[in-house]
Amino acid sequence: LNGLSPIIFGDGSATRDFTFVTDTVESLIRAGECDAFIGQAVNLAYGQEVSIQEIAERLLTLLGREDLPIEWRPERPGDVHRHYADVRRLQEGTGYKPSIAIDEGLKRYVAWFRAHFSNPATLLSECQTENWKLTTPQAAPTV
């Protein structure tokens, strides 16, 4: 939205299981109402993994900004490469299935963002691209 290239840390192959907020809320309510889940762990997610590179490419297409190249940066320290939830227990126990696919969720998020931030550039002044600090161990001083 600001005409800046998206930044990807690593090679872009890391995946996430993105779930639209309304689906997350509905799955949480259904799981909370299911007595069979008392004391049990249940994954609340969409149940589909998407690579970070694919998300960036889909957003660039959605925004009509295929002219912006992805900016590649070194992998983030300690980043988990794959996030993917098996949601079969949730589906079997509650009949729940997510209703907002990734492309629809991106469209809704962009629309929400545009409605709430008429000038997204102002947010960049508060943004820190890298929120970690890498330090190199210092050699002990010589006496």
Secondary structure, 3 states (H helix, E strand, C coil): CCCCCCEEECCCCCEECCCCHHHHHHHHHHHHHCHHHCCCCCCCCCCCCEEHHHHHHHHHHHCCCCCCCCEEECCCCCCCCECCCCCHHHHHHHCCCCCCCHHHHHHHHHHHHHHHCCCCHHHHCCCCCCCCCCCCCCCCCCC
